[in-house]
């Protein structure tokens, strides 16, 4: 994987994930059509089958139940607006359980999968068209990476991805509306697609070639009793290094998106808001690069190469007491 999007690299990642999913299903003598295999609902079932197989062969009742669920999985769409479904609601439930505790006077923590309204579908379509026009390589990678675009209601979660339903990106409907500073809703939606799509690509790419060494293999690992937690630009709570790494890539790609948007003829105050958003993202990306550069001994050659590219995007030296080795990630410019 590289910071610059690559549809070819995304296809390679997806192919590897399909092969691994097929291996799990073959062990259980289960089948699903190829066109449905990378649907997030199928991904959820494969995770459940894998967990069940740890206890031994599946009995006839469980086998039948899994087979019936797989039979109901439709062909995977391409970066399409998704209706509420069971696998998505279960994912939101898991995400809510991970939301940090709030004070007694804080608003209730709520989030749910909601139906797309016609105007929201129009914004999604316009955002996709905007990406096609100003950043076609980013749009092409999204088409190969994202299966379902899921709309969230509630105030607890702005958006997230979940490897248990890989291919789904969940975005709060507020991110489709004009921002208080004048940032057009179509731009905010495009940024949300790039943001969550990048997390999805990172999750898949790390299966083929990890970005981080196993915990404890480097000085930033778990040799002091647990994984190191670090401050990150996008989250108030400390995150593990894998979260910081993905945030760094997300921010670098978001900077590239806003550079591509420079000069677009948005109505006032859109152009100024685009410039202000670019500056904020660039500041966050530089902070992320500086923090991650202090933990390069915990990165694989692949991870160090991606960090160096993020540093090049931001103009921030990717070093902390020394230069990051410029060893390219194996596998070519994916």
C-alpha positions as CSV (number, residue, x, y, z in Angstrom):
1,X,0.0,0.0,0.0
2,X,1.0,3.6,-0.7
3,X,-0.4,6.9,0.4
4,X,-1.4,7.7,-3.2
5,X,-4.6,5.6,-3.8
6,X,-4.3,2.6,-6.1
7,X,-7.3,0.6,-7.5
8,X,-5.0,-2.2,-8.5
9,X,-3.5,-2.5,-5.1
10,X,-7.0,-2.5,-3.6
11,X,-8.0,-5.4,-5.9
12,X,-5.0,-7.3,-4.8
13,X,-5.9,-6.8,-1.2
14,X,-9.5,-7.9,-1.8
15,X,-8.4,-11.0,-3.7
16,X,-6.2,-12.1,-0.8
17,X,-9.0,-11.5,1.7
18,X,-11.4,-13.6,-0.5
19,X,-8.9,-16.4,-0.6
20,X,-8.6,-16.5,3.2
21,X,-12.3,-16.3,3.6
22,X,-12.7,-19.2,1.1
23,X,-10.2,-21.2,3.2
24,X,-12.4,-20.8,6.3
25,X,-15.6,-21.7,4.5
26,X,-13.9,-24.7,2.9
27,X,-12.9,-26.1,6.3
28,X,-16.6,-26.0,7.2
29,X,-17.7,-27.3,3.8
30,X,-19.7,-24.1,3.3
31,X,-20.3,-22.3,0.0
32,X,-21.1,-18.7,-1.1
33,X,-21.2,-17.3,-4.7
34,X,-18.0,-15.4,-5.6
35,X,-20.0,-12.2,-6.3
36,X,-21.3,-12.3,-2.7
37,X,-18.1,-13.3,-0.9
38,X,-16.9,-9.8,-0.1
39,X,-20.3,-8.5,1.0
40,X,-20.0,-7.3,4.6
41,X,-22.8,-9.6,5.6
42,X,-20.7,-12.6,4.3
43,X,-17.6,-11.2,6.0
44,X,-19.5,-11.3,9.3
45,X,-20.6,-14.9,8.8
46,X,-17.1,-16.0,7.9
47,X,-15.8,-14.4,11.2
48,X,-18.5,-16.4,13.1
49,X,-17.6,-19.6,11.3
50,X,-13.9,-19.2,12.0
51,X,-14.7,-18.6,15.7
52,X,-17.0,-21.7,15.8
53,X,-14.4,-23.9,14.1
54,X,-12.0,-23.3,17.0
55,X,-14.1,-25.6,19.1
56,X,-14.0,-28.4,16.4
57,X,-16.1,-29.4,13.4
58,X,-19.5,-27.9,13.1
59,X,-22.6,-29.9,14.0
60,X,-25.4,-30.4,11.4
61,X,-27.6,-27.7,13.0
62,X,-25.0,-25.0,13.1
63,X,-23.8,-26.0,9.6
64,X,-27.4,-25.7,8.3
65,X,-27.9,-22.3,10.1
66,X,-24.7,-20.9,8.6
67,X,-25.5,-22.2,5.1
68,X,-29.0,-20.6,5.2
69,X,-27.5,-17.3,6.3
70,X,-24.9,-17.4,3.4
71,X,-27.7,-18.3,0.9
72,X,-29.4,-15.0,1.8
73,X,-26.3,-12.8,1.2
74,X,-26.9,-10.8,-2.0
75,X,-24.2,-9.9,-4.6
76,X,-21.9,-7.2,-3.2
77,X,-22.7,-3.7,-4.5
78,X,-20.1,-1.1,-5.4
79,X,-19.8,1.7,-2.9
80,X,-23.5,1.9,-2.7
81,X,-25.9,3.5,-0.2
82,X,-27.0,0.7,2.2
83,X,-30.3,0.2,3.9
84,X,-30.4,-0.9,7.6
85,X,-29.5,-4.5,8.0
86,X,-28.7,-6.9,10.8
87,X,-25.0,-7.1,10.3
88,X,-24.8,-3.3,10.3
89,X,-26.8,-2.9,13.4
90,X,-24.7,-5.4,15.2
91,X,-21.6,-3.5,14.2
92,X,-23.0,-0.3,15.6
93,X,-23.7,-2.1,18.8
94,X,-20.1,-3.1,19.1
95,X,-18.9,0.4,18.3
96,X,-21.2,1.9,21.0
97,X,-19.7,-0.5,23.6
98,X,-16.3,1.0,22.8
99,X,-17.3,4.6,23.2
100,X,-15.4,6.1,26.2
101,X,-17.5,6.7,29.3
102,X,-18.9,10.2,29.7
103,X,-20.0,12.3,32.7
104,X,-23.3,12.0,34.3
105,X,-24.5,15.2,32.7
106,X,-23.4,14.3,29.2
107,X,-26.0,13.5,26.5
108,X,-27.0,9.9,26.1
109,X,-24.7,7.9,23.9
110,X,-26.8,7.0,20.9
111,X,-26.2,5.7,17.3
112,X,-28.2,3.7,14.9
113,X,-28.3,2.7,11.2
114,X,-30.9,4.8,9.4
115,X,-32.5,5.0,6.0
116,X,-31.1,7.3,3.4
117,X,-33.4,10.2,2.5
118,X,-33.6,11.3,-1.2
119,X,-31.6,14.5,-0.5
120,X,-28.9,12.5,1.3
121,X,-28.6,10.1,-1.7
122,X,-28.2,13.2,-3.9
123,X,-25.3,14.4,-1.7
124,X,-23.6,11.0,-1.8
125,X,-23.9,10.9,-5.6
126,X,-22.6,14.5,-5.9
127,X,-19.7,13.7,-3.6
128,X,-18.8,10.6,-5.7
129,X,-19.0,12.7,-8.8
130,X,-16.7,15.4,-7.2
131,X,-14.1,12.7,-6.4
132,X,-14.3,11.3,-9.9
133,X,-13.6,14.8,-11.3
134,X,-10.9,16.1,-9.0
135,X,-9.2,12.9,-7.7
136,X,-10.0,10.0,-10.0
137,X,-7.4,7.7,-8.5
138,X,-9.1,8.1,-5.1
139,X,-12.5,7.5,-6.6
140,X,-11.2,4.4,-8.4
141,X,-9.8,2.9,-5.2
142,X,-13.0,3.6,-3.3
143,X,-15.0,1.6,-5.8
144,X,-12.7,-1.4,-5.3
145,X,-12.6,-1.0,-1.5
146,X,-16.0,0.1,-0.2
147,X,-19.1,-2.1,-0.7
148,X,-21.7,-0.4,1.5
149,X,-22.0,3.2,2.6
150,X,-24.0,3.2,5.7
151,X,-25.8,6.2,7.2
152,X,-25.8,6.7,11.0
153,X,-28.1,8.7,13.1
154,X,-27.5,9.8,16.7
155,X,-24.7,12.0,18.1
156,X,-22.3,9.4,19.6
157,X,-20.3,8.3,16.5
158,X,-19.2,10.4,13.5
159,X,-18.2,7.4,11.6
160,X,-16.2,4.1,11.7
161,X,-15.2,0.9,10.1
162,X,-15.3,-2.6,11.5
163,X,-13.2,-5.5,10.2
164,X,-16.0,-7.9,11.2
165,X,-18.1,-6.3,8.5
166,X,-15.2,-5.3,6.2
167,X,-16.3,-3.3,3.2
168,X,-18.9,-1.3,5.1
169,X,-18.1,2.3,6.0
170,X,-20.5,3.9,8.5
171,X,-20.9,7.7,8.3
172,X,-23.0,10.0,10.4
173,X,-25.6,11.9,8.4
174,X,-24.4,15.2,9.9
175,X,-21.3,14.7,7.7
176,X,-23.4,15.2,4.6
177,X,-24.6,18.7,5.7
178,X,-22.9,22.1,5.2
179,X,-20.5,22.9,8.0
180,X,-20.9,25.8,10.4
181,X,-17.8,27.4,8.8
182,X,-19.2,27.2,5.2
183,X,-17.7,23.9,4.1
184,X,-20.2,22.5,1.6
185,X,-21.9,19.2,2.5
186,X,-20.7,17.6,-0.7
187,X,-17.1,18.3,0.3
188,X,-17.7,17.0,3.8
189,X,-19.2,13.8,2.4
190,X,-16.3,13.4,0.0
191,X,-13.9,13.7,2.9
192,X,-15.9,11.2,5.0
193,X,-15.7,8.7,2.1
194,X,-11.9,9.2,1.8
195,X,-11.5,9.0,5.5
196,X,-13.4,5.8,6.2
197,X,-12.4,4.3,2.8
198,X,-8.7,4.7,3.8
199,X,-9.3,2.9,7.1
200,X,-10.9,0.1,5.1
201,X,-7.9,-0.1,2.7
202,X,-5.5,0.0,5.6
203,X,-7.3,-2.9,7.3
204,X,-7.1,-5.0,4.1
205,X,-3.5,-4.1,3.3
206,X,-2.3,-5.0,6.8
207,X,-3.6,-8.6,6.3
208,X,-1.3,-9.0,3.3
209,X,1.7,-7.1,4.7
210,X,1.5,-5.6,8.3
211,X,2.5,-2.1,9.0
212,X,3.5,-2.8,12.6
213,X,5.7,-5.4,14.2
214,X,4.1,-7.8,16.7
215,X,3.7,-6.2,20.2
216,X,7.0,-6.2,22.0
217,X,9.2,-6.6,18.9
218,X,10.3,-3.0,19.0
219,X,10.9,-0.5,21.8
220,X,7.4,0.9,21.2
221,X,5.8,-2.5,21.8
222,X,4.4,-4.3,24.8
223,X,7.6,-5.1,26.6
224,X,6.5,-2.9,29.5
225,X,3.4,-4.9,30.2
226,X,1.0,-3.9,27.4
227,X,0.7,-2.1,24.1
228,X,1.9,1.5,24.1
229,X,-0.9,4.1,24.0
230,X,-0.3,7.5,22.3
231,X,-2.0,10.8,21.8
232,X,-3.5,11.1,18.3
233,X,-4.9,14.1,16.4
234,X,-8.4,12.6,15.8
235,X,-9.3,11.1,19.1
236,X,-9.5,12.5,22.6
237,X,-8.6,9.2,24.3
238,X,-5.1,7.6,23.9
239,X,-4.9,5.0,21.1
240,X,-2.6,2.1,20.3
241,X,0.0,2.5,17.6
242,X,-2.1,0.8,15.0
243,X,-4.7,3.6,15.5
244,X,-2.1,6.3,15.2
245,X,-0.7,4.7,12.1
246,X,-4.1,4.6,10.4
247,X,-4.9,8.2,11.5
248,X,-1.6,9.3,9.9
249,X,-2.5,7.7,6.6
250,X,-6.1,9.0,6.8
251,X,-4.9,12.6,7.4
252,X,-2.2,12.5,4.7
253,X,-4.8,11.3,2.2
254,X,-7.3,13.9,3.4
255,X,-4.6,16.6,2.7
256,X,-4.2,15.2,-0.8
257,X,-8.0,15.4,-1.3
258,X,-8.1,19.1,-0.2
259,X,-5.2,19.9,-2.5
260,X,-7.1,18.4,-5.3
261,X,-10.2,20.5,-4.3
262,X,-8.2,23.8,-4.4
263,X,-9.6,26.1,-7.0
264,X,-13.0,24.4,-7.3
265,X,-15.7,27.0,-7.9
266,X,-17.8,26.5,-4.8
267,X,-20.2,29.3,-3.8
268,X,-18.9,31.6,-1.1
269,X,-17.8,31.0,1.6
270,X,-16.9,27.5,0.2
271,X,-13.4,28.3,-1.2
272,X,-12.2,29.9,2.1
273,X,-13.7,27.0,4.1
274,X,-11.9,24.5,1.9
275,X,-8.6,26.3,2.5
276,X,-9.2,26.4,6.3
277,X,-10.0,22.7,6.4
278,X,-6.9,21.9,4.4
279,X,-4.8,23.9,6.9
280,X,-6.4,22.1,9.9
281,X,-5.9,18.7,8.3
282,X,-2.3,19.5,7.4
283,X,-1.6,20.5,11.0
284,X,-3.1,17.2,12.3
285,X,-1.1,15.2,9.7
286,X,2.1,16.8,10.8
287,X,1.4,16.1,14.4
288,X,0.6,12.5,13.6
289,X,3.9,12.1,11.6
290,X,5.9,13.6,14.4
291,X,4.3,11.2,17.0
292,X,4.6,8.1,14.8
293,X,8.2,9.0,13.9
294,X,9.1,8.5,17.6
295,X,8.0,4.8,17.3
296,X,9.6,3.8,14.0
297,X,11.3,0.8,15.7
298,X,7.8,-0.7,16.0
299,X,7.1,-0.4,12.3
300,X,7.8,-3.0,9.6
301,X,9.6,-1.9,6.4
302,X,6.2,-1.5,4.8
303,X,5.0,0.7,7.7
304,X,8.2,2.9,7.5
305,X,7.8,3.3,3.8
306,X,4.2,4.5,4.2
307,X,5.2,6.8,7.0
308,X,7.9,8.3,4.8
309,X,5.3,9.0,2.2
310,X,3.0,10.7,4.7
311,X,5.9,12.8,5.8
312,X,6.6,13.8,2.2
313,X,2.9,14.9,1.8
314,X,3.1,17.1,5.0
315,X,6.6,18.4,4.6
316,X,7.3,17.1,8.1
317,X,10.6,15.2,8.6
318,X,9.8,11.6,9.3
319,X,12.6,11.2,11.8
320,X,13.1,11.0,15.5
321,X,16.8,11.0,16.3
322,X,17.6,9.5,12.9
323,X,16.4,9.0,9.4
324,X,13.7,6.4,8.5
325,X,15.3,3.7,6.3
326,X,14.0,4.1,2.8
327,X,13.4,0.4,2.2
328,X,10.4,0.0,-0.2
329,X,7.5,-2.1,0.8
330,X,7.6,-5.4,-1.1
331,X,5.0,-6.0,-3.7
332,X,5.4,-2.9,-5.9
333,X,3.6,0.4,-6.0
334,X,0.3,-0.8,-4.6
